[in-house]
Amino acid sequence: MDVVVYKYERPINDYGFLEYTYKIGIVPGGEIIKTFHVPFEYEGMDATERQIIAEINAYLKENGFNAVNKF
């Protein structure tokens, strides 16, 4: 089954720091089937985001989903 992975950014303060949320939606229609949240961290934000992306890839592979976009 084809899915699309959406990345949402949300500012958390006046300094421009962001939190990220990844949502997996079914194609066509975009019904959200799973959400992954990347909380803001002053140290190690990139490593945390890479870890979440690895979890998303594992989830897609485990459930037989095919992402139609790059994320």
ZASERO-638777 format. One record per residue: x, y, z of N, C-alpha, C in turn; residue in one letter. Coordinates in nm, 3 decimals. Example, Ala and Ser with C-alpha at 12.3 -4.5 7.8 and 13.67 -1.06 7.14 Angstrom:
2
<atom><n_u>1.319</n_u><n_v>-0.569</n_v><n_w>0.780</n_w><ca_u>1.230</ca_u><ca_v>-0.450</ca_v><ca_w>0.780</ca_w><c_u>1.320</c_u><c_v>-0.330</c_v><c_w>0.780</c_w><code>A</code></atom>
<atom><n_u>1.285</n_u><n_v>-0.225</n_v><n_w>0.708</n_w><ca_u>1.367</ca_u><ca_v>-0.106</ca_v><ca_w>0.714</ca_w><c_u>1.290</c_u><c_v>0.003</c_v><c_w>0.787</c_w><code>S</code></atom>
END
This chain:
71
<atom><n_u>0.085</n_u><n_v>-0.117</n_v><n_w>0.000</n_w><ca_u>0.000</ca_u><ca_v>0.000</ca_v><ca_w>0.000</ca_w><c_u>0.090</c_u><c_v>0.124</c_v><c_w>0.000</c_w><code>M</code></atom>
<atom><n_u>0.052</n_u><n_v>0.221</n_v><n_w>-0.081</n_w><ca_u>0.128</ca_u><ca_v>0.345</ca_v><ca_w>-0.088</ca_w><c_u>0.085</c_u><c_v>0.441</c_v><c_w>0.021</c_w><code>D</code></atom>
<atom><n_u>0.183</n_u><n_v>0.508</n_v><n_w>0.079</n_w><ca_u>0.157</ca_u><ca_v>0.608</ca_v><ca_w>0.182</ca_w><c_u>0.242</c_u><c_v>0.731</c_v><c_w>0.153</c_w><code>V</code></atom>
<atom><n_u>0.203</n_u><n_v>0.843</n_v><n_w>0.212</n_w><ca_u>0.281</ca_u><ca_v>0.965</ca_v><ca_w>0.204</ca_w><c_u>0.318</c_u><c_v>1.005</c_v><c_w>0.346</c_w><code>V</code></atom>
<atom><n_u>0.441</n_u><n_v>1.057</n_v><n_w>0.362</n_w><ca_u>0.488</ca_u><ca_v>1.099</ca_v><ca_w>0.493</ca_w><c_u>0.493</c_u><c_v>1.252</c_v><c_w>0.495</c_w><code>V</code></atom>
<atom><n_u>0.414</n_u><n_v>1.310</n_v><n_w>0.584</n_w><ca_u>0.409</ca_u><ca_v>1.455</ca_v><ca_w>0.599</ca_w><c_u>0.500</c_u><c_v>1.497</c_v><c_w>0.715</c_w><code>Y</code></atom>
<atom><n_u>0.566</n_u><n_v>1.611</n_v><n_w>0.699</n_w><ca_u>0.648</ca_u><ca_v>1.666</ca_v><ca_w>0.807</ca_w><c_u>0.591</c_u><c_v>1.803</c_v><c_w>0.844</c_w><code>K</code></atom>
<atom><n_u>0.550</n_u><n_v>1.817</n_v><n_w>0.969</n_w><ca_u>0.498</ca_u><ca_v>1.943</ca_v><ca_w>1.019</ca_w><c_u>0.599</c_u><c_v>2.005</c_v><c_w>1.115</c_w><code>Y</code></atom>
<atom><n_u>0.616</n_u><n_v>2.137</n_v><n_w>1.106</n_w><ca_u>0.705</ca_u><ca_v>2.209</ca_v><ca_w>1.196</ca_w><c_u>0.619</c_u><c_v>2.301</c_v><c_w>1.283</c_w><code>E</code></atom>
<atom><n_u>0.654</n_u><n_v>2.308</n_v><n_w>1.411</n_w><ca_u>0.580</ca_u><ca_v>2.394</ca_v><ca_w>1.503</ca_w><c_u>0.679</c_u><c_v>2.473</c_v><c_w>1.587</c_w><code>R</code></atom>
<atom><n_u>0.672</n_u><n_v>2.608</n_v><n_w>1.580</n_w><ca_u>0.761</ca_u><ca_v>2.687</ca_v><ca_w>1.665</ca_w><c_u>0.724</c_u><c_v>2.670</c_v><c_w>1.812</c_w><code>P</code></atom>
<atom><n_u>0.827</n_u><n_v>2.661</n_v><n_w>1.898</n_w><ca_u>0.799</ca_u><ca_v>2.639</ca_v><ca_w>2.040</ca_w><c_u>0.831</c_u><c_v>2.759</c_v><c_w>2.126</c_w><code>I</code></atom>
<atom><n_u>0.900</n_u><n_v>2.860</n_v><n_w>2.068</n_w><ca_u>0.929</ca_u><ca_v>2.981</ca_v><ca_w>2.145</ca_w><c_u>0.958</c_u><c_v>3.096</c_v><c_w>2.049</c_w><code>N</code></atom>
<atom><n_u>0.991</n_u><n_v>3.211</n_v><n_w>2.102</n_w><ca_u>1.016</ca_u><ca_v>3.329</ca_v><ca_w>2.020</ca_w><c_u>1.153</c_u><c_v>3.329</c_v><c_w>1.953</c_w><code>D</code></atom>
<atom><n_u>1.237</n_u><n_v>3.231</n_v><n_w>1.984</n_w><ca_u>1.371</ca_u><ca_v>3.225</ca_v><ca_w>1.927</ca_w><c_u>1.377</c_u><c_v>3.144</c_v><c_w>1.798</c_w><code>Y</code></atom>
<atom><n_u>1.265</n_u><n_v>3.091</n_v><n_w>1.754</n_w><ca_u>1.261</ca_u><ca_v>3.017</ca_v><ca_w>1.629</ca_w><c_u>1.290</c_u><c_v>2.868</c_v><c_w>1.641</c_w><code>G</code></atom>
<atom><n_u>1.299</n_u><n_v>2.816</n_v><n_w>1.763</n_w><ca_u>1.320</ca_u><ca_v>2.671</ca_v><ca_w>1.779</ca_w><c_u>1.194</c_u><c_v>2.597</c_v><c_w>1.738</c_w><code>F</code></atom>
<atom><n_u>1.212</n_u><n_v>2.481</n_v><n_w>1.676</n_w><ca_u>1.100</ca_u><ca_v>2.405</ca_v><ca_w>1.622</ca_w><c_u>1.091</c_u><c_v>2.266</c_v><c_w>1.680</c_w><code>L</code></atom>
<atom><n_u>0.969</n_u><n_v>2.215</n_v><n_w>1.686</n_w><ca_u>0.943</ca_u><ca_v>2.073</ca_v><ca_w>1.709</ca_w><c_u>0.887</c_u><c_v>2.019</c_v><c_w>1.579</c_w><code>E</code></atom>
<atom><n_u>0.910</n_u><n_v>1.890</n_v><n_w>1.554</n_w><ca_u>0.864</ca_u><ca_v>1.830</ca_v><ca_w>1.431</ca_w><c_u>0.765</c_u><c_v>1.717</c_v><c_w>1.461</c_w><code>Y</code></atom>
<atom><n_u>0.669</n_u><n_v>1.702</n_v><n_w>1.372</n_w><ca_u>0.576</ca_u><ca_v>1.591</ca_v><ca_w>1.378</ca_w><c_u>0.570</c_u><c_v>1.529</c_v><c_w>1.240</c_w><code>T</code></atom>
<atom><n_u>0.592</n_u><n_v>1.400</n_v><n_w>1.232</n_w><ca_u>0.579</ca_u><ca_v>1.326</ca_v><ca_w>1.107</ca_w><c_u>0.449</c_u><c_v>1.248</c_v><c_w>1.112</c_w><code>Y</code></atom>
<atom><n_u>0.371</n_u><n_v>1.257</n_v><n_w>1.004</n_w><ca_u>0.245</ca_u><ca_v>1.183</ca_v><ca_w>0.996</ca_w><c_u>0.246</c_u><c_v>1.099</c_v><c_w>0.870</c_w><code>K</code></atom>
<atom><n_u>0.199</n_u><n_v>0.976</n_v><n_w>0.882</n_w><ca_u>0.191</ca_u><ca_v>0.885</ca_v><ca_w>0.770</ca_w><c_u>0.045</c_u><c_v>0.877</c_v><c_w>0.726</c_w><code>I</code></atom>
<atom><n_u>0.021</n_u><n_v>0.906</n_v><n_w>0.598</n_w><ca_u>-0.115</ca_u><ca_v>0.904</ca_v><ca_w>0.546</ca_w><c_u>-0.127</c_u><c_v>0.809</c_v><c_w>0.427</c_w><code>G</code></atom>
<atom><n_u>-0.243</n_u><n_v>0.750</n_v><n_w>0.414</n_w><ca_u>-0.271</ca_u><ca_v>0.657</ca_v><ca_w>0.304</ca_w><c_u>-0.295</c_u><c_v>0.736</c_v><c_w>0.176</c_w><code>I</code></atom>
<atom><n_u>-0.243</n_u><n_v>0.684</n_v><n_w>0.064</n_w><ca_u>-0.266</ca_u><ca_v>0.744</ca_v><ca_w>-0.067</ca_w><c_u>-0.367</c_u><c_v>0.658</c_v><c_w>-0.140</c_w><code>V</code></atom>
<atom><n_u>-0.472</n_u><n_v>0.707</n_v><n_w>-0.202</n_w><ca_u>-0.514</ca_u><ca_v>0.847</ca_v><ca_w>-0.205</ca_w><c_u>-0.596</c_u><c_v>0.881</c_v><c_w>-0.081</c_w><code>P</code></atom>
<atom><n_u>-0.620</n_u><n_v>1.007</n_v><n_w>-0.062</n_w><ca_u>-0.705</ca_u><ca_v>1.052</ca_v><ca_w>0.047</ca_w><c_u>-0.630</c_u><c_v>1.113</c_v><c_w>0.163</c_w><code>G</code></atom>
<atom><n_u>-0.515</n_u><n_v>1.058</n_v><n_w>0.199</n_w><ca_u>-0.434</ca_u><ca_v>1.116</ca_v><ca_w>0.305</ca_w><c_u>-0.480</c_u><c_v>1.085</c_v><c_w>0.446</c_w><code>G</code></atom>
<atom><n_u>-0.564</n_u><n_v>0.983</n_v><n_w>0.465</n_w><ca_u>-0.606</ca_u><ca_v>0.946</ca_v><ca_w>0.601</ca_w><c_u>-0.484</c_u><c_v>0.911</c_v><c_w>0.685</c_w><code>E</code></atom>
<atom><n_u>-0.467</n_u><n_v>0.980</n_v><n_w>0.797</n_w><ca_u>-0.350</ca_u><ca_v>0.960</ca_v><ca_w>0.883</ca_w><c_u>-0.363</c_u><c_v>0.828</c_v><c_w>0.958</c_w><code>I</code></atom>
<atom><n_u>-0.259</n_u><n_v>0.744</n_v><n_w>0.948</n_w><ca_u>-0.262</ca_u><ca_v>0.614</ca_v><ca_w>1.015</ca_w><c_u>-0.160</c_u><c_v>0.605</c_v><c_w>1.129</c_w><code>I</code></atom>
<atom><n_u>-0.061</n_u><n_v>0.695</n_v><n_w>1.131</n_w><ca_u>0.041</ca_u><ca_v>0.689</ca_v><ca_w>1.236</ca_w><c_u>0.108</c_u><c_v>0.825</c_v><c_w>1.247</c_w><code>K</code></atom>
<atom><n_u>0.143</n_u><n_v>0.865</n_v><n_w>1.369</n_w><ca_u>0.210</ca_u><ca_v>0.992</ca_v><ca_w>1.395</ca_w><c_u>0.335</c_u><c_v>0.968</c_v><c_w>1.479</c_w><code>T</code></atom>
<atom><n_u>0.443</n_u><n_v>1.037</n_v><n_w>1.443</n_w><ca_u>0.569</ca_u><ca_v>1.032</ca_v><ca_w>1.518</ca_w><c_u>0.605</c_u><c_v>1.176</c_v><c_w>1.556</c_w><code>F</code></atom>
<atom><n_u>0.642</n_u><n_v>1.197</n_v><n_w>1.680</n_w><ca_u>0.673</ca_u><ca_v>1.331</ca_v><ca_w>1.730</ca_w><c_u>0.821</c_u><c_v>1.341</c_v><c_w>1.764</c_w><code>H</code></atom>
<atom><n_u>0.884</n_u><n_v>1.450</n_v><n_w>1.719</n_w><ca_u>1.025</ca_u><ca_v>1.478</ca_v><ca_w>1.752</ca_w><c_u>1.026</c_u><c_v>1.599</c_v><c_w>1.845</c_w><code>V</code></atom>
<atom><n_u>1.041</n_u><n_v>1.578</n_v><n_w>1.975</n_w><ca_u>1.042</ca_u><ca_v>1.691</ca_v><ca_w>2.069</ca_w><c_u>1.170</c_u><c_v>1.773</c_v><c_w>2.054</c_w><code>P</code></atom>
<atom><n_u>1.160</n_u><n_v>1.901</n_v><n_w>2.084</n_w><ca_u>1.278</ca_u><ca_v>1.988</ca_v><ca_w>2.075</ca_w><c_u>1.376</c_u><c_v>1.955</c_v><c_w>2.186</c_w><code>F</code></atom>
<atom><n_u>1.504</n_u><n_v>1.954</n_v><n_w>2.150</n_w><ca_u>1.613</ca_u><ca_v>1.938</ca_v><ca_w>2.246</ca_w><c_u>1.722</c_u><c_v>2.037</c_v><c_w>2.207</c_w><code>E</code></atom>
<atom><n_u>1.782</n_u><n_v>2.104</n_v><n_w>2.306</n_w><ca_u>1.892</ca_u><ca_v>2.195</ca_v><ca_w>2.276</ca_w><c_u>2.012</c_u><c_v>2.118</c_v><c_w>2.224</c_w><code>Y</code></atom>
<atom><n_u>2.037</n_u><n_v>2.003</n_v><n_w>2.281</n_w><ca_u>2.150</ca_u><ca_v>1.919</ca_v><ca_w>2.240</ca_w><c_u>2.095</c_u><c_v>1.792</c_v><c_w>2.176</c_w><code>E</code></atom>
<atom><n_u>2.146</n_u><n_v>1.756</n_v><n_w>2.062</n_w><ca_u>2.112</ca_u><ca_v>1.628</ca_v><ca_w>2.003</ca_w><c_u>1.984</c_u><c_v>1.624</c_v><c_w>1.923</c_w><code>G</code></atom>
<atom><n_u>1.933</n_u><n_v>1.738</n_v><n_w>1.880</n_w><ca_u>1.808</ca_u><ca_v>1.740</ca_v><ca_w>1.803</ca_w><c_u>1.822</c_u><c_v>1.662</c_v><c_w>1.673</c_w><code>M</code></atom>
<atom><n_u>1.935</n_u><n_v>1.679</n_v><n_w>1.602</n_w><ca_u>1.955</ca_u><ca_v>1.608</ca_v><ca_w>1.476</ca_w><c_u>1.958</c_u><c_v>1.458</c_v><c_w>1.496</c_w><code>D</code></atom>
<atom><n_u>2.023</n_u><n_v>1.414</n_v><n_w>1.603</n_w><ca_u>2.030</ca_u><ca_v>1.270</ca_v><ca_w>1.631</ca_w><c_u>1.891</c_u><c_v>1.215</c_v><c_w>1.663</c_w><code>A</code></atom>
<atom><n_u>1.812</n_u><n_v>1.291</n_v><n_w>1.737</n_w><ca_u>1.677</ca_u><ca_v>1.248</ca_v><ca_w>1.771</ca_w><c_u>1.592</c_u><c_v>1.238</c_v><c_w>1.646</c_w><code>T</code></atom>
<atom><n_u>1.604</n_u><n_v>1.335</n_v><n_w>1.556</n_w><ca_u>1.526</ca_u><ca_v>1.331</ca_v><ca_w>1.432</ca_w><c_u>1.568</c_u><c_v>1.213</c_v><c_w>1.345</c_w><code>E</code></atom>
<atom><n_u>1.698</n_u><n_v>1.186</n_v><n_w>1.337</n_w><ca_u>1.744</ca_u><ca_v>1.069</ca_v><ca_w>1.260</ca_w><c_u>1.691</c_u><c_v>0.940</c_v><c_w>1.319</c_w><code>R</code></atom>
<atom><n_u>1.684</n_u><n_v>0.933</n_v><n_w>1.452</n_w><ca_u>1.630</ca_u><ca_v>0.814</ca_v><ca_w>1.518</ca_w><c_u>1.482</c_u><c_v>0.796</c_v><c_w>1.484</c_w><code>Q</code></atom>
<atom><n_u>1.405</n_u><n_v>0.905</n_v><n_w>1.484</n_w><ca_u>1.263</ca_u><ca_v>0.897</ca_v><ca_w>1.451</ca_w><c_u>1.245</c_u><c_v>0.856</c_v><c_w>1.305</c_w><code>I</code></atom>
<atom><n_u>1.328</n_u><n_v>0.909</n_v><n_w>1.215</n_w><ca_u>1.319</ca_u><ca_v>0.870</ca_v><ca_w>1.074</ca_w><c_u>1.350</c_u><c_v>0.722</c_v><c_w>1.058</c_w><code>I</code></atom>
<atom><n_u>1.446</n_u><n_v>0.670</n_v><n_w>1.133</n_w><ca_u>1.475</ca_u><ca_v>0.527</ca_v><ca_w>1.130</ca_w><c_u>1.355</c_u><c_v>0.447</c_v><c_w>1.180</c_w><code>A</code></atom>
<atom><n_u>1.287</n_u><n_v>0.496</n_v><n_w>1.285</n_w><ca_u>1.168</ca_u><ca_v>0.428</ca_v><ca_w>1.335</ca_w><c_u>1.056</c_u><c_v>0.430</c_v><c_w>1.231</c_w><code>E</code></atom>
<atom><n_u>1.042</n_u><n_v>0.542</n_v><n_w>1.160</n_w><ca_u>0.940</ca_u><ca_v>0.551</ca_v><ca_w>1.055</ca_w><c_u>0.970</c_u><c_v>0.449</c_v><c_w>0.945</c_w><code>I</code></atom>
<atom><n_u>1.097</n_u><n_v>0.444</n_v><n_w>0.901</n_w><ca_u>1.134</ca_u><ca_v>0.347</ca_v><ca_w>0.797</ca_w><c_u>1.109</c_u><c_v>0.204</c_v><c_w>0.842</c_w><code>N</code></atom>
<atom><n_u>1.140</n_u><n_v>0.173</n_v><n_w>0.967</n_w><ca_u>1.115</ca_u><ca_v>0.039</ca_v><ca_w>1.020</ca_w><c_u>0.964</c_u><c_v>0.010</c_v><c_w>1.022</c_w><code>A</code></atom>
<atom><n_u>0.885</n_u><n_v>0.107</n_v><n_w>1.064</n_w><ca_u>0.739</ca_u><ca_v>0.090</ca_v><ca_w>1.067</ca_w><c_u>0.684</c_u><c_v>0.064</c_v><c_w>0.927</c_w><code>Y</code></atom>
<atom><n_u>0.733</n_u><n_v>0.141</n_v><n_w>0.828</n_w><ca_u>0.687</ca_u><ca_v>0.124</ca_v><ca_w>0.691</ca_w><c_u>0.722</c_u><c_v>-0.016</c_v><c_w>0.639</c_w><code>L</code></atom>
<atom><n_u>0.845</n_u><n_v>-0.058</n_v><n_w>0.663</n_w><ca_u>0.891</ca_u><ca_v>-0.189</ca_v><ca_w>0.616</ca_w><c_u>0.814</c_u><c_v>-0.302</c_v><c_w>0.685</c_w><code>K</code></atom>
<atom><n_u>0.796</n_u><n_v>-0.289</n_v><n_w>0.816</n_w><ca_u>0.728</ca_u><ca_v>-0.391</ca_v><ca_w>0.896</ca_w><c_u>0.583</c_u><c_v>-0.412</c_v><c_w>0.852</c_w><code>E</code></atom>
<atom><n_u>0.518</n_u><n_v>-0.304</n_v><n_w>0.808</n_w><ca_u>0.378</ca_u><ca_v>-0.311</ca_v><ca_w>0.770</ca_w><c_u>0.355</c_u><c_v>-0.318</c_v><c_w>0.619</c_w><code>N</code></atom>
<atom><n_u>0.461</n_u><n_v>-0.327</n_v><n_w>0.543</n_w><ca_u>0.450</ca_u><ca_v>-0.342</ca_v><ca_w>0.398</ca_w><c_u>0.405</c_u><c_v>-0.216</c_v><c_w>0.325</c_w><code>G</code></atom>
<atom><n_u>0.433</n_u><n_v>-0.099</n_v><n_w>0.383</n_w><ca_u>0.396</ca_u><ca_v>0.026</ca_v><ca_w>0.320</ca_w><c_u>0.508</c_u><c_v>0.076</c_v><c_w>0.231</c_w><code>F</code></atom>
<atom><n_u>0.470</n_u><n_v>0.149</n_v><n_w>0.126</n_w><ca_u>0.566</ca_u><ca_v>0.209</ca_v><ca_w>0.033</ca_w><c_u>0.549</c_u><c_v>0.359</c_v><c_w>0.036</c_w><code>N</code></atom>
<atom><n_u>0.648</n_u><n_v>0.434</n_v><n_w>0.084</n_w><ca_u>0.641</ca_u><ca_v>0.580</ca_v><ca_w>0.088</ca_w><c_u>0.660</c_u><c_v>0.634</c_v><c_w>-0.053</c_w><code>A</code></atom>
<atom><n_u>0.567</n_u><n_v>0.717</n_v><n_w>-0.098</n_w><ca_u>0.574</ca_u><ca_v>0.772</ca_v><ca_w>-0.234</ca_w><c_u>0.648</c_u><c_v>0.906</c_v><c_w>-0.239</c_w><code>V</code></atom>
<atom><n_u>0.693</n_u><n_v>0.954</n_v><n_w>-0.122</n_w><ca_u>0.771</ca_u><ca_v>1.077</ca_v><ca_w>-0.117</ca_w><c_u>0.896</c_u><c_v>1.056</c_v><c_w>-0.033</c_w><code>N</code></atom>
<atom><n_u>0.993</n_u><n_v>1.146</n_v><n_w>-0.051</n_w><ca_u>1.112</ca_u><ca_v>1.140</ca_v><ca_w>0.033</ca_w><c_u>1.092</c_u><c_v>1.230</c_v><c_w>0.153</c_w><code>K</code></atom>
<atom><n_u>1.139</n_u><n_v>1.187</n_v><n_w>0.268</n_w><ca_u>1.123</ca_u><ca_v>1.266</ca_v><ca_w>0.390</ca_w><c_u>1.251</c_u><c_v>1.266</c_v><c_w>0.468</c_w><code>F</code></atom>
END
